[in-house]
Amino acid sequence: MNLALDNQPVKHLQVNVLKAEAYDDRYELTLGDWGPRQAENSLEVPRAVYEQAKTERRLSASNNPKDGFDTHARASLIWSTFSLTASPMMTAATYPIGLPGTPWGEAELDTWRQHRIRLRNYAEDVVPRIDALSAQFDVVTYGELNYSDDSYRLFALRSRDWNPTLPVALVTGGVHGYETSGVTGALAFLETQAAKYAGRVNLIVAPCVSPWGYERVNRWNYDALDPNRNFRADGPAPESAALIQLLSPLHGQVLMHIDLHETTDSDESEFRPALAARDGKDYEPGEIPDGFYLVDDSDNPQPEFQQAIVTAVEAVTHIAPPDAHGNIIGSPLVAHGVIEYPVAKYAMCTGITGAPYTTTTEVYPDSPRASPKECSDAQVAAVCAAIDYVLTQI
Ligand SMILES: [Zn+2]
């Protein structure tokens, strides 16, 4: 595989690694889809680089006894100290599906689906943790996704001692299935922190809204739709419609909604180019911020609430600085670690309940300074700070 595409050195290269085969001085990695290099699906990595990445937990690994190789859901290797060069830049013209300037049709959608490889298992990773929590929480099955041969039950957990006189706090995770700490953070909150809120607030937590995307480490659902731009009751994404239906009886009762996300390097290496290709548009490269930030609702900003969360998370992980233009992912920084979107207009998850206090967390898992545990801990800190703050406002 030729990594010297244009001699522009990159520090950070993110790939989906399906297999890693060890030789004396190197590993040969078999890659899952990775943009234009899909056809060239292997990569040699110096053994020391690979093992260092693994030691630093920049590789999430599990053993797969079936094929005798390590299987990695996702790997992020830091190349900065090595002479390999590559270009992370991609345009809609180089995205391997579709024709530049032409939106995808059914054939392109089928091709895209065929290349979405199942890299992890919702029934093994997520459902047992939900089952274990059923001792303390009521587990609600609020929908079922049926995609080709795969079906997924959608679960939410509710406070068992639900008291209609108390406010409701809503936590959602895995709206974007690839954003792992959204799922693990929601579950870890329930496992380690939720008990302390008993009798003070009614909790409802949907930890993995998009299980098809979770398994394929993907932003979109089976129909190549972004659930977090399709929170409409009559919308085309069943993940989003099912959550709206679950929560519709609580409309007006939810005091706080926190939606747990990540911003990852694959947003630039895969998902934004894929979006441009899908819609037949030009891809404009962007910059991935190194650190945590929040997305407030520009139609109902709650700056004190956001700052309380940023302050709590800052004790766990670093907060993203703005880029040279004062922006984070193209939006002006309005306060330390905070940008704003019109969430209802964008049909985002935090727009669905009418809650006065809403936020979307964005943890950065690809930072060399952040481990998966730290990312999950940051999500838990954000959830607790959000609940703690709103409890002071009633
Ligand atoms: Zn997201």
Residues whose N, C-alpha, C, O or C-beta is under 5 A from the ligand:
A	BS01	ZN	H176 E179 H261 E262
